[in-house]
Amino acid sequence: MATSTLNDRLKRLMRQGIISGFHARLSPEVLGLNLLAFVYVGWSDPKTEPAFLDAIARMPAVLECHHVTGAWNYLMKVRVRTTRDLEAFLAAMKGIEGIQRTETVIVLSTSKETHAVDVSG
């Protein structure tokens, strides 16, 4: 495929919203971000949500944040350097007014992690 044809196709896919941008895949371990954790966050007052979302938008440790069903309000994917950094992160979370509880799961190893989406089906 010629370069101009490829560029035209990429531009069209971006206009359609199928491709949202191009991002470098950095190695967290090389950057010293050796601890991966998933953090559940919960509250009962709906007024807590805007403050929570505003706070996490400014926290670089939060890689993903998902509104979930069940006993929790949100699930976050968090990457930090050490357990001490995770402890500080959790203290900051609990400092957000209205947050009542968190539950943290620390990842020991990862067998698969991808951002690829299957478009064949």
TILOBA-19869 format. One record per residue (C-alpha): x, y negated, z negated. Coordinates in steps of 0.001 Angstrom, whole numbers, plus 524288, in hexadecimal, padded with zeros to 5 digits. Example, Ala and Ser with C-alpha at 12.3 -4.5 7.8 and 13.67 -1.06 7.14 Angstrom:
BEGIN
8300C811947E188;83566804247E41C;
END
This chain:
BEGIN
800008000080000;805957F2D4803C9;808967E9327F8DB;7FE8E7DF2F7FD78;7F3FF7E9BB7FE38;7F75A7EE337F072;7F7377E02F7EB76;7E9F77DDD07F1DF;7E4797EA287EB9A;7E9CE7E6787DE2F;7E4167D8C97DF36;7D6E27DE6E7E30F;7D7177E8027D78F;7DA697DCCD7CE66;7CF3E7D4647D3B5;7C5FE7DFDE7D196;7CAC27E1287C38C;7CFC17EF087C5AD;7DDB37EAA77C2B6;7DEBE7E0EB7B7AA;7ED337DDE67B8EA;7FAA97E3A87B8C9;8011C7E6757ABCA;80E7D7EBD17A8B1;80E3F7F81A7A05A;817E87F58979567;81D718000A78C8C;818DC7FCEB77EB6;823CD8051C778D7;82E487FD9E7803C;828267F12977ADD;828DC7F6BF76D1C;81A1E7F88576BD1;81B3280654766B1;80EA28077175EE4;801B7809AC765CA;7F538809C475DD2;7E6AC8099675FDF;7DF3C8011275658;7D0AD801CE753E2;7CA987F55274E91;7BD5B7F3EB7481C;7B4217E9CF74285;7A59C7E86274036;7A36A7D9CD742A6;7A2377D6C47514D;7A8047C93D74EC4;7B5397CFF674CC7;7B6B07D3CF75B10;7BA217C67E76108;7C4BF7C3DB756DA;7CA1E7D18E758B8;7CA987D0627678B;7D0E47C2F9766AD;7DB4C7C7F375D43;7DF0F7D411764F7;7DFEB7CC537719F;7EBB37C5A376B6A;7F2187D22776652;7FC0E7D7AE76FEE;7FC637E49E76883;7EE897E79076D25;7EFBA7EE3377A65;7E1817F22177BA8;7D5067EF4D77442;7C8857F6D87768F;7BAC77F4BA7712B;7B6AF8027C76D2D;7AB0980A3D76874;7AA438113075B70;7AE8280CD574DF5;7B845802B6752F3;7B6B37F61175A6E;7C3837F6187620B;7CF047FEE576536;7DC2C7F89C7681B;7E89E7FDFA76E00;7F3DD7F773766DB;802847F7EB76933;80C897F2CB75F77;81AB27F54475BB9;819997FB6D74E3E;810277FFF9743BA;813157F35273C8A;80E877EBC07489E;802447F42274915;7FFE17F12A73AC2;800F67E28873D93;7F7D97E3FC7493C;7EDAD7EAFD740F1;7EEB67E07E73671;7EC087D642740EC;7E03A7DE2B74580;7DAB97DF11737D7;7DCE57D07173667;7D2B87CDB4740DE;7C66C7C99B739C7;7BBED7D40273A1F;7C47E7DFC373D41;7C0D97EA107334E;7C8E57F5D77370A;7D3107FB5F7403A;7D7EF8090774317;7E51780B227497D;7E9F1816EE75110;7F890816FF753DF;7FCBE81DD776068;8077C827FA75EA4;8098082A7476D1F;802A9827E0779FC;800BD8325C7844B;7F977829BD78E02;7F77381B2378F46;7F318814D379BDD;7EBFB809277A16F;7E94A810257AE37;7DB18811BE7B241;7D6B581D4B7BA78;7D052817B97C6A3;7CEB3824A47CDDA;7C12A827BA7C8A9;
END
